[in-house]
Amino acid sequence: MKKLFLLLSLAILGCSFPVKLNLGSSISTPTPVALSPTSTQVPVAPSKLGTEKNPLIIALAPSEKPSAELIAAGNVIAAFIEKRTGYKVVTNIPATQNDLVAALDKGNAHVASLSPFAYLLARENNSVTAMLASTHESQMFYGAQFIANRDSNFISYYNAALDENTAEAAEALAQFFDKKPCWSDATSPSGYVVPLGLLNQAKVQIRSSAFLEGHPSVVRAVYAENICDFGATFIDARQSATLEAKYPDVMEKIVVIWRVPKMIPYENISLSKLVPIEMRRVIQRAFIDLMITPEGKTAIQTAYGMDEIQIAEDALYDDFALYVKDSGLNLTDLIK
């Protein structure tokens, strides 16, 4: 009787553990699974993105104190995208660009407008792909220029009549070795970061710099001659109405030494890499359609500050990324 009881007990215990079969081989060793007193814990697959339990999150422009207008614009965007795609959509408003980049990296945002430097940081984290780009006068990129006072005896390697450089950057910028530059500000792509990257790429060492808070201020400083030897601005900061009113000869007195090709981007709208490929085109098309409607365009302007958009791809930003990297500056320090 005891023997029969023992055999029954072993049989019952053996049925308490799952057994995995490996066809074509011997039975594998069962792996114990922790059980609750009343039920077996079954892993739950994550909900599909764009559903009630896992909505598509659209991040609006960062703000520590979001305005009623920003929130209302977000509601318009979310409602349109939800209706057009069938995905469940919600919005959030991060406090800063750094918070926004972190949210994209962690999956707490799926669609967002990013500044050029924020996009590069998110791209380095492999957390986003570019979807749409903001344009100005139908241009996705803008350029920069190195300028100097005509009396400084620097050689200009820019042909204004043909609107083209007459030498490579290394040759044109070599003359700035051990000279003092004036920069716009410490986070300006055209007035500091990209020009610095070009100088570093050409191995041109410069003296301590002056930051003057504004491109017109750089032009004025170069005009004055006794503040810095050369400067960098967007194209063409010399044509400021204020400058021309005060310095009628500014276009003659301040010469362009070399121009950086148009490769500095405006903001873009990026998608999280967590968004499945089959959803990306649908979302992209929905945003384009949204921008066509008057109410949608106003909402995009309010939420992201974009007046025009066009389709973008990550490869379009490669040159910009290279020069920013060569600047040696930390991307997190460049994001406001």
Number of C-alpha atoms within 10 A of each C-alpha: 5 7 8 8 10 10 10 12 11 10 11 10 9 11 9 11 13 12 14 11 12 9 8 6 7 8 11 11 10 11 10 10 11 9 11 8 6 6 7 10 10 7 6 6 6 8 11 12 19 19 13 13 11 15 19 25 22 22 24 26 23 22 13 9 9 14 10 9 12 19 18 14 23 25 15 17 27 20 14 18 24 19 12 16 15 12 19 19 23 21 19 17 22 20 14 15 21 19 13 25 26 18 19 25 20 13 15 17 26 24 24 29 28 27 18 19 24 22 28 22 23 23 20 12 13 13 22 26 22 24 25 22 24 23 19 14 7 10 15 23 19 17 18 24 23 24 26 28 24 19 11 13 8 19 15 19 19 20 14 10 6 8 9 14 19 14 13 11 17 15 11 21 23 14 12 17 13 13 15 18 27 27 30 26 18 16 17 18 24 25 27 24 24 26 27 25 20 20 21 17 16 17 13 17 15 15 13 11 13 18 15 17 15 15 25 20 19 29 28 19 23 26 24 12 15 8 15 22 22 26 29 31 29 22 20 14 18 24 14 13 11 11 18 13 11 10 15 12 12 19 15 12 15 20 24 28 23 25 24 22 15 15 20 22 21 17 22 26 25 26 24 26 19 16 18 12 9 8 13 16 12 14 20 18 16 18 22 17 15 21 21 11 11 9 14 19 22 19 24 23 16 19 22 23 15 22 15 20 22 15 15 18 12 14 10 14 18 11 14 20 21 14 22 23 17 18 18 12 15 12 18 13 11 17 18 12
